[in-house]
Amino acid sequence: ELNGIVAVDGPSGTGKSTTARRLAGSLRAAYLDTGAMYRAVTSAVLRTGVSPEDPEEVARVVRNSRVVMRMDPELPGVLLDGDDVGDEIRGKAVTGAVSAVSAVSEVREMLVAEQRRLITAVTGSGGGVVVEGRDVGTVVVPEAGLKVYLTASSDARAQRRSTQDAAAGRASDPQRVHADVRRRDALDSNRQVAPLRMAEDAVLVDTTELDVEQVLGRLHELVEERG
Ligand code: C5P
């Protein structure tokens, strides 16, 4: 059992979501997917028809939206203004616009504050939480007891995204997925506010040659050592 915070950061396609969620499940901890929060507010922006490239309008929409997270690793979920947007946020439209929305500093301030509130609610009552994202170890909870940074080659990451899309019944073209992975990496790594980077005290785990079970095995070792 975990009674602290594990931060799992890294780019998309590293197996981050699957491993973070399963780690939380086996540690009987809560699970917080911060990417789902950025995706949910991106749905709000698209629903209102505001341009994702207009920071002021984006911030206004996000200020007026309510995102509720279900942190159960067996059944994680996200509600936007009361609607379950779990499927919608994985679609092409949201994936294409989320990097622009998450680059708006006011959006980040609002979501980071909410993330800290959710994490503190768990740890304050003696529970543990696994939090995944891009800036969890660097910005959201630098005090986390264990910080993991997952990487993998961009080929391996694009391959995994394609497999996930196919499994979920979403049409996807491998070349487009590859281009999308690279585009989001570049946007997320080069933005002004909270760019994707590894915390100095994070443990790097390269998942290129590892399957999910192997990654989980490594994370369990790390939790035992320092969690
Ligand atoms: O992890 P996921 O692919 O669902 O994240 C979607 C997008 O949300 C990322 O590409 C990134 O732009 C943004 N994000 C972020 N900070 C986080 C988590 C996600 O900026 N902590």
Residues whose N, C-alpha, C, O or C-beta is under 5 A from the ligand:
A	BS01	C5P	S12 T34 G35 A36 Y38 V98 S99 S102 G133 R134 D135 R184 D188
